Structure formats: C-alpha cells, structure tokens
C-alpha cells in the first residue's frame, strides 16, 4: 500500500480508538460540572493530574520504548513484552516506596489509595494497548479505545449518578475501566504467551531503558507545562479557580486529541518508511499545520459558544482563557510532530532538553504573572512555553531531517490567529463577525493543503 494511504488508513482506525475516549471528556463535562461543584471538579483535576505525574515514574517511560522497539521487524516480541512488564512492576514498587510522601500534600493526601490503584492499572493498560499495536492488531487497538469509552460512561453514571459517590466514584470509574480493558486485551490476544523471562535480553533491556529513561523527565516536564500551573492556581488563588481553569483547557485540548490520533498512526509510518523520508516529513507537515491552524481559528471563534454548551453557568468565565490556550495547543501539536524526528533517530535526550526549556520558562512566567493577571497570566505563560519549544525544535531537528517549511504561510497563519485571539478577548463591537472573517481567511490560505 502507498505510504500516504497507509498513514490515512491507520489514522482513521486510531481515530475510532482515540476520538471516542477523548470525546468522553466533552460528553461528560456537562455531567461532571453539574454533579461536582467548582471545588469538587477542581479537586478531581488535581488528583488525576498528580496521578498522571506518577505514571512515567511507575513505567520508567518504558511504554514509549514498547512502540519504538516493538515496531522493528527483527525485534523479539516476547523479549519486548517481558521487558516492559518487569520494568513496570519494578517502577510501581518504587512508587509504592515513595507514596508516604503524598501524605504531605494536603489537597490530594486523602486519595493516596485511589491514586496508586489508578497508576497501576493505567500503566499496564498503556503497556498492553501499545504492545497490541506493535503486533499489527490495529483494529483491535481501535476497539479497545471504543470499549474504554463505553465502560467509562457506564461506570461514571453508576458511581456518580446512581450511588452518588462523588470524587471517590470518579476515581473508581477510571480504575475499573482500565482493569476491564487490560483483561480484555490479555484474553483477546493471549498476551500471557508473550511473557517469558527466558526471552529477557540484557542488551535489549539496556537499549530500551536508554531510550525510555530520558523520556521520564520529558514527560514530567510536559506535566509541568500543562498541569503544574493547576496546583499553583489552587495554592495562590483557589480550588474553585482551578476548576474553572481546568474547564477552559478542555476545549483547546481538541487540537491535542487530533494530534494524538494522528501521532499514533504517524509513529508507525515515520519508523517504517525509510525511502524519501525528508519529502515524506515535509509533505505531511504541511497538511498537519493546515489542519492545526484551521481548527485553532474555529475554536477561538466559538469559545463562548462551546463553554456555554459543555459547562454549567458557574464555569462560563472559563472562555476568557481559551484563546491563549488554543494557540498554545496549536504550537504544542506542531512541536510534538517535530518530536517524531527525535523518535525516528532515537534521540530521546533531545526531546527531553527541548521540553525542559519549555517547562522552565512556563514555571517562571506562571509565578511572574499569576499575581497580577491571575489565570490569564497562567494561560499566557503556557502559550509562550510551547511557542519557544516549537521554535527550538524547528532549528534543532534540521540536524537529522530537513523539513521544508512554507515560512510565509506559517507566519501569516500565526499572525491571523493571534489577531483573532486579541479581538475575541477585547469583546469590541462586532468582534464575532471580525473573528469569523479571520477564520475564513485562515481556511482560504490553507485550503489547498486541506483539500
């Protein structure tokens, strides 16, 4: 099959898997914001994000190596799966030893048990789903995503609406969903056949850890850029303000959902296709940017409308932070695309260093701006950090793969979405009409690539 057709086919299949589970965030957001008040929603967000901080430590980043090494044709699949399983068991043991430290964090300390359970099942769900993908069971991987979505909806309704368990119910819904999905994949593919300590190879273990370990601090740095600001808002403003800010980040994450869907398919193509790699990267990059900027313009245009639809009235203020967060997500998507260059070349240290720079800038700016500008300052800090990360990766990745950029189009797209952002925030007379015109201009500029 033509490599572009393969990419499109895999993207469609992964869309079935990823879009359903990510869409769940928006489907259930009206439910969450009504069942949980602003304080409750803010607390849930803190618990989940703290758990997500622990997952790369528990997995030692090995799930990244599972897909990178598992896709190589000459790699022993049993060795890859066995290595991943043992590494996660060791990593989770380390997390257990460190768990008493959670007691010192007041806002999440009483939910330590739930956090540990979630970290364990989420880590193994990631391992099993990624390994299934390396075996070529793309349709099964897609079905697993759909199953997770359905189960999450059912368990959320049962634990939150029927039993009225509040925050505890939210955590149980996530834990049980992941556990059922793991069980399904193990049975469907008979994954237990791939676990055999006799196939454990020191050389492969070393190579996988060499690749995955630098991605632990990379994931943590990404966590700092995206999530640490939530804890800063909670500490310096209020848990209620964090609940509102959390809602404001959900709509812009649509861009990251699309990037995730494409990224899973792109990983396979980027690693597998070796002929004409620079042209392939450049062609796909042009289309990728066109979709990202067009979606960004549309999301900024409709930020008030989407907030009123997906959140209760108490959260409506969240729309004000969305324009900055949408632009931040746009450049995060393009920066993530560039990280695939590092993945192909196994330069995970470069991924970490560029992310670290963005994280440091984000934290510094967040503390500098939050006192005077509140959540708006936090959103702007997020934007600057991803814009900087993008710029650095554009320059650095050229050492490995020279991607051709249409600089004029990139600059014009950037100017247009920034202009639309400030017009929406100003709420000047006719701001919606002006933003609509800008959105149409973005579509016209990118129409050829979109087509």
C-alpha positions as CSV (number, residue, x, y, z in Angstrom):
1,X,0.0,0.0,0.0
2,X,1.2,3.6,-0.8
3,X,2.7,5.1,2.4
4,X,0.3,8.0,2.3
5,X,-2.7,5.6,2.1
6,X,-1.2,3.6,4.9
7,X,-0.9,6.7,7.1
8,X,-4.5,7.8,6.3
9,X,-5.9,4.3,6.9
10,X,-4.1,4.0,10.3
11,X,-5.1,7.5,11.2
12,X,-8.8,6.6,10.6
13,X,-8.5,3.4,12.7
14,X,-6.8,5.2,15.5
15,X,-9.4,7.9,15.3
16,X,-12.0,5.3,16.1
17,X,-10.0,4.4,19.2
18,X,-8.7,7.7,20.4
19,X,-11.5,10.1,19.4
20,X,-14.1,8.1,21.3
21,X,-12.2,8.1,24.6
22,X,-11.1,11.8,24.2
23,X,-14.6,12.8,23.2
24,X,-15.7,11.4,26.5
25,X,-14.1,14.5,28.1
26,X,-16.6,16.7,26.4
27,X,-19.6,14.4,26.5
28,X,-19.3,14.0,30.3
29,X,-18.1,17.6,31.1
30,X,-21.7,18.9,31.5
31,X,-22.4,15.9,33.7
32,X,-19.3,16.5,35.8
33,X,-19.8,20.2,36.2
34,X,-23.3,19.5,37.5
35,X,-22.7,16.5,39.7
36,X,-19.4,18.1,41.1
37,X,-19.3,21.8,42.0
38,X,-16.3,24.0,41.1
39,X,-14.4,22.9,44.3
40,X,-15.2,19.2,43.6
41,X,-14.2,19.4,39.9
42,X,-11.0,21.3,40.9
43,X,-10.1,18.6,43.4
44,X,-10.7,15.8,40.9
45,X,-8.5,17.5,38.4
46,X,-5.7,17.8,41.0
47,X,-5.9,14.1,41.9
48,X,-5.9,12.9,38.3
49,X,-3.1,15.2,37.2
50,X,-1.0,14.1,40.3
51,X,-1.6,10.5,39.3
52,X,-0.5,11.3,35.7
53,X,2.7,12.7,37.2
54,X,3.4,9.4,38.8
55,X,2.7,7.2,35.8
56,X,6.0,7.9,33.9
57,X,7.9,7.1,37.1
58,X,5.9,3.8,37.6
59,X,6.5,2.8,34.0
60,X,10.1,4.2,33.8
61,X,8.9,5.6,30.4
62,X,9.0,2.0,29.0
63,X,5.7,2.3,27.1
64,X,7.5,4.7,24.7
65,X,10.1,2.1,24.1
66,X,7.5,-0.6,23.6
67,X,6.2,1.1,20.4
68,X,9.6,2.2,19.2
69,X,11.4,-1.2,19.5
70,X,8.3,-3.3,19.0
71,X,7.8,-2.0,15.5
72,X,11.2,-3.0,14.4
73,X,10.9,-6.1,12.2
74,X,13.9,-8.0,13.7
75,X,12.9,-7.5,17.4
76,X,11.9,-10.4,19.6
77,X,8.3,-9.6,20.5
78,X,8.4,-11.8,23.6
79,X,11.5,-10.0,24.8
80,X,9.9,-6.6,24.3
81,X,6.7,-7.5,26.2
82,X,8.6,-9.3,29.0
83,X,10.9,-6.4,29.4
84,X,8.0,-3.9,29.6
85,X,6.1,-5.9,32.1
86,X,9.1,-6.4,34.5
87,X,10.1,-2.8,34.2
88,X,6.6,-1.6,35.2
89,X,6.4,-3.9,38.1
90,X,9.8,-2.6,39.4
91,X,8.7,1.0,38.7
92,X,5.4,0.6,40.6
93,X,7.3,-0.8,43.5
94,X,9.4,2.4,43.6
95,X,6.2,4.5,43.5
96,X,4.9,2.4,46.5
97,X,8.0,3.2,48.5
98,X,7.6,6.9,47.7
99,X,3.9,7.0,48.3
100,X,4.1,8.2,52.0
101,X,5.4,11.5,50.6
102,X,1.9,12.1,49.2
103,X,0.6,12.5,52.8
104,X,2.4,15.8,52.9
105,X,0.3,17.2,50.0
106,X,-2.9,18.3,51.7
107,X,-5.0,18.7,48.6
108,X,-4.6,15.1,47.5
109,X,-3.3,13.2,50.5
110,X,-6.6,11.5,51.4
111,X,-6.9,10.0,48.0
112,X,-3.5,8.2,48.0
113,X,-5.0,4.7,47.6
114,X,-7.0,5.7,44.6
115,X,-4.0,7.4,43.0
116,X,-1.9,4.2,43.4
117,X,-4.6,2.0,42.0
118,X,-5.1,4.3,39.1
119,X,-1.3,4.5,38.4
120,X,-1.0,0.7,38.4
121,X,-3.9,-0.1,36.0
122,X,-3.2,2.9,33.7
123,X,0.4,1.8,33.4
124,X,-0.5,-1.7,32.4
125,X,-3.3,-0.6,30.1
126,X,-0.8,1.5,28.3
127,X,1.6,-1.4,28.0
128,X,-0.9,-3.9,26.7
129,X,-2.5,-1.5,24.2
130,X,0.8,-0.3,22.8
131,X,2.1,-3.9,22.5
132,X,-1.1,-5.0,20.7
133,X,-0.4,-2.2,18.2
134,X,3.1,-3.5,17.6
135,X,1.7,-6.9,16.8
136,X,-0.3,-5.4,14.0
137,X,-3.7,-5.7,15.6
138,X,-4.7,-2.1,14.7
139,X,-8.5,-2.9,14.6
140,X,-8.3,-4.5,18.0
141,X,-6.4,-1.5,19.3
142,X,-9.2,0.7,18.0
143,X,-11.9,-1.4,19.5
144,X,-10.1,-1.2,22.9
145,X,-10.4,2.6,22.7
146,X,-14.1,2.3,22.0
147,X,-14.6,-0.2,24.8
148,X,-12.8,2.1,27.2
149,X,-15.2,4.9,26.2
150,X,-18.3,2.9,26.7
151,X,-17.2,1.5,30.0
152,X,-16.1,4.9,31.3
153,X,-19.6,6.4,30.5
154,X,-21.4,3.5,32.2
155,X,-19.2,3.4,35.3
156,X,-19.3,7.2,35.7
157,X,-23.1,7.2,35.6
158,X,-23.3,4.2,38.0
159,X,-20.8,5.6,40.6
160,X,-21.6,9.3,40.3
161,X,-25.3,9.5,39.5
162,X,-26.7,6.2,40.9
163,X,-24.5,5.7,44.0
164,X,-23.6,9.4,44.4
165,X,-20.0,8.6,45.4
166,X,-18.6,12.0,44.3
167,X,-14.9,12.1,44.0
168,X,-14.5,8.5,45.1
169,X,-16.9,7.4,42.4
170,X,-15.0,9.3,39.7
171,X,-11.8,7.5,40.7
172,X,-13.4,4.1,40.8
173,X,-14.9,4.6,37.3
174,X,-11.4,5.2,35.9
175,X,-9.8,2.3,37.8
176,X,-12.4,-0.3,36.9
177,X,-12.5,0.9,33.2
178,X,-8.7,0.3,32.8
179,X,-8.8,-3.0,34.6
180,X,-11.5,-4.4,32.4
181,X,-9.7,-3.2,29.2
182,X,-6.5,-4.9,30.4
183,X,-8.3,-8.1,31.0
184,X,-10.0,-7.9,27.5
185,X,-6.6,-7.4,25.7
186,X,-4.9,-10.2,27.6
187,X,-7.7,-12.7,26.7
188,X,-8.2,-11.5,23.1
189,X,-4.6,-11.7,22.1
190,X,-3.5,-14.2,24.7
191,X,-0.8,-11.8,25.8
192,X,0.3,-14.2,28.5
193,X,2.1,-16.1,25.8
194,X,4.4,-13.2,25.2
195,X,5.6,-13.1,28.8
196,X,8.6,-15.4,29.3
197,X,11.6,-14.4,31.4
198,X,13.8,-16.7,29.3
199,X,13.4,-14.2,26.5
200,X,14.7,-11.3,28.6
201,X,17.8,-9.9,27.0
202,X,20.2,-7.6,28.8
203,X,21.2,-5.8,25.6
204,X,17.6,-5.1,24.7
205,X,16.7,-4.1,28.2
206,X,19.7,-1.6,28.1
207,X,18.7,-0.2,24.7
208,X,15.0,0.2,25.8
209,X,15.9,1.9,29.0
210,X,18.5,4.1,27.3
211,X,15.7,5.3,25.0
212,X,12.9,5.5,27.6
213,X,14.6,6.9,30.7
214,X,15.3,10.4,29.2
215,X,11.5,10.4,28.4
216,X,10.6,10.2,32.1
217,X,11.9,13.8,32.8
218,X,10.5,14.7,29.4
219,X,7.0,13.6,30.4
220,X,7.4,15.2,33.8
221,X,8.4,18.5,32.1
222,X,5.4,18.2,29.8
223,X,3.4,17.7,33.0
224,X,4.8,20.9,34.4
225,X,3.9,22.8,31.3
226,X,0.3,21.5,31.2
227,X,-0.5,20.7,34.8
228,X,1.7,22.2,37.4
229,X,0.0,25.6,36.8
230,X,-3.2,23.9,38.1
231,X,-1.6,23.3,41.5
232,X,-0.1,26.9,41.5
233,X,-3.6,28.3,40.8
234,X,-5.1,26.2,43.6
235,X,-2.4,27.4,46.1
236,X,-2.3,31.0,45.0
237,X,-5.9,31.7,44.1
238,X,-8.4,28.9,45.0
239,X,-9.5,25.4,44.2
240,X,-12.6,26.9,42.6
241,X,-10.4,29.0,40.2
242,X,-8.6,25.8,39.3
243,X,-11.9,24.1,38.5
244,X,-12.8,27.0,36.1
245,X,-9.3,27.0,34.5
246,X,-9.5,23.2,34.1
247,X,-12.7,23.6,32.1
248,X,-11.0,26.3,29.9
249,X,-8.3,23.8,29.0
250,X,-10.7,21.1,27.8
251,X,-11.9,22.8,24.6
252,X,-8.3,23.6,23.4
253,X,-7.4,20.0,24.0
254,X,-9.4,19.1,20.9
255,X,-6.3,20.1,19.0
256,X,-4.2,17.8,21.1
257,X,-6.8,15.0,20.6
258,X,-6.4,15.3,16.8
259,X,-2.6,15.4,17.3
260,X,-2.8,12.2,19.4
261,X,-4.9,10.4,16.8
262,X,-2.6,11.3,14.0
263,X,0.6,10.8,16.1
264,X,-0.2,7.2,16.8
265,X,-0.5,6.5,13.1
266,X,2.4,8.7,12.3
267,X,4.7,6.8,14.6
268,X,4.3,3.6,12.5
269,X,4.8,5.4,9.2
270,X,7.7,7.5,10.5
271,X,9.6,4.5,11.7
272,X,8.6,2.1,8.9
273,X,9.1,4.4,5.8
274,X,12.7,5.0,5.1
275,X,12.8,6.0,1.4
276,X,12.3,9.7,0.6
277,X,11.9,10.4,4.3
278,X,12.6,14.2,4.1
279,X,10.0,14.7,1.4
280,X,7.5,12.5,3.3
281,X,8.0,14.5,6.5
282,X,7.7,17.8,4.7
283,X,4.5,16.8,2.8
284,X,2.8,15.5,5.9
285,X,4.0,18.5,8.0
286,X,2.3,20.9,5.5
287,X,-1.1,19.2,5.8
288,X,-0.7,18.9,9.6
289,X,-0.1,22.6,10.0
290,X,-3.0,23.5,7.8
291,X,-5.4,21.4,10.0
292,X,-3.9,22.7,13.2
293,X,-4.3,26.4,12.3
294,X,-7.7,26.0,10.8
295,X,-9.0,24.2,13.8
296,X,-7.4,26.8,16.1
297,X,-9.2,29.7,14.3
298,X,-12.5,27.8,14.6
299,X,-12.0,27.1,18.3
300,X,-11.1,30.7,19.1
301,X,-14.2,31.8,17.2
302,X,-16.6,29.6,19.1
303,X,-15.0,29.6,22.6
304,X,-18.0,31.4,24.2
305,X,-20.5,29.0,22.5
306,X,-18.7,25.8,23.4
307,X,-18.3,26.9,27.0
308,X,-22.0,27.6,27.4
309,X,-22.8,24.2,25.8
310,X,-20.2,22.0,27.6
311,X,-20.2,23.6,31.1
312,X,-22.7,24.9,33.6
313,X,-23.2,28.7,34.1
314,X,-20.8,28.7,37.1
315,X,-17.9,27.9,34.7
316,X,-18.7,30.4,31.9
317,X,-15.8,32.6,32.8
318,X,-13.5,29.8,31.5
319,X,-14.0,31.0,27.9
320,X,-11.7,34.0,28.6
321,X,-8.6,31.8,29.0
322,X,-9.4,29.6,25.9
323,X,-7.9,31.8,23.1
324,X,-4.4,31.8,24.6
325,X,-4.7,28.1,25.4
326,X,-5.9,27.3,21.9
327,X,-2.8,29.0,20.4
328,X,-0.6,27.2,23.0
329,X,-2.2,23.9,21.9
330,X,-1.6,24.7,18.2
331,X,2.2,25.1,18.7
332,X,2.2,22.1,21.1
333,X,0.8,20.0,18.3
334,X,3.5,21.1,15.8
335,X,6.2,20.8,18.4
336,X,5.0,17.2,19.0
337,X,5.2,16.5,15.3
338,X,8.8,17.6,15.3
339,X,9.5,15.3,18.3
340,X,8.8,12.4,15.9
341,X,12.1,13.3,14.2
342,X,13.9,12.6,17.6
343,X,11.9,9.3,17.9
344,X,13.0,8.1,14.5
345,X,16.6,8.9,15.3
346,X,16.3,7.6,18.9
347,X,17.4,11.0,20.2
348,X,15.2,11.0,23.3
349,X,17.6,13.2,25.2
350,X,16.9,16.0,22.6
351,X,13.2,15.5,23.3
352,X,13.8,16.0,27.0
353,X,16.1,19.0,26.7
354,X,13.8,21.0,24.4
355,X,10.8,20.1,26.7
356,X,12.8,21.1,29.8
357,X,13.4,24.6,28.4
358,X,9.7,25.0,27.8
359,X,8.9,23.8,31.3
360,X,11.3,26.2,33.0
361,X,10.0,29.1,31.0
362,X,6.4,28.1,31.8
363,X,7.0,27.9,35.6
364,X,9.0,31.1,35.8
365,X,6.4,33.1,33.8
366,X,3.5,31.5,35.7
367,X,4.9,32.7,39.0
368,X,5.7,36.1,37.5
369,X,2.3,36.7,36.0
370,X,-0.2,35.0,38.2
371,X,-0.1,37.6,41.0
372,X,-1.1,40.4,38.7
373,X,-3.1,38.7,35.9
374,X,-4.5,35.6,37.7
375,X,-5.4,32.7,35.4
376,X,-5.0,34.8,32.3
377,X,-1.3,35.1,33.2
378,X,-1.1,31.3,33.6
379,X,-2.6,30.8,30.1
380,X,-0.2,33.3,28.5
381,X,2.8,31.5,30.2
382,X,1.6,28.2,28.7
383,X,1.4,29.8,25.2
384,X,4.9,31.3,25.4
385,X,6.5,28.0,26.6
386,X,5.1,26.0,23.7
387,X,5.9,28.7,21.1
388,X,9.5,28.6,22.4
389,X,9.6,24.8,22.3
390,X,8.4,24.8,18.7
391,X,11.0,27.4,17.6
392,X,13.9,25.4,19.2
393,X,12.8,22.1,17.6
394,X,12.4,23.7,14.2
395,X,16.1,24.6,14.3
396,X,17.4,21.6,16.1
397,X,15.7,18.8,14.1
398,X,17.3,20.0,10.9
399,X,20.4,18.2,12.0
400,X,18.6,14.9,11.4
401,X,15.8,15.5,8.9
402,X,15.5,18.7,6.9
403,X,11.7,19.5,6.8
404,X,10.8,22.1,4.2
405,X,8.7,24.9,5.8
406,X,6.4,27.4,3.9
407,X,7.6,30.3,6.1
408,X,5.3,32.9,4.6
409,X,2.2,30.7,5.2
410,X,3.4,29.8,8.7
411,X,3.9,33.5,9.6
412,X,0.6,34.6,8.1
413,X,-1.3,31.8,10.0
414,X,0.4,32.8,13.2
415,X,-0.4,36.5,12.8
416,X,-4.1,35.8,12.0
417,X,-4.8,33.5,15.0
418,X,-3.1,35.9,17.4
419,X,-5.1,38.8,15.9
420,X,-8.3,36.8,16.3
421,X,-7.4,35.9,19.9
422,X,-7.0,39.6,20.9
423,X,-10.2,40.6,19.1
424,X,-12.2,38.0,20.9
425,X,-10.7,38.9,24.3
426,X,-11.3,42.6,23.7
427,X,-15.1,42.0,23.1
428,X,-15.1,45.0,20.8
429,X,-18.2,45.8,18.8
430,X,-18.6,43.2,16.1
431,X,-15.8,41.0,17.5
432,X,-17.6,37.8,16.5
433,X,-18.0,39.0,12.9
434,X,-14.4,40.1,12.6
435,X,-13.2,36.8,14.1
436,X,-15.5,34.9,11.6
437,X,-13.8,36.8,8.7
438,X,-10.3,35.9,10.1
439,X,-11.4,32.2,10.4
440,X,-12.5,32.3,6.7
441,X,-9.1,33.8,5.7
442,X,-7.3,31.0,7.5
443,X,-9.4,28.4,5.7
444,X,-8.7,30.1,2.3
445,X,-4.9,30.3,3.0
446,X,-4.8,26.6,3.9
447,X,-7.4,25.3,1.5
448,X,-5.1,23.7,-0.9
449,X,-3.3,21.7,1.8
450,X,-6.7,20.8,3.5
451,X,-8.0,19.6,0.2
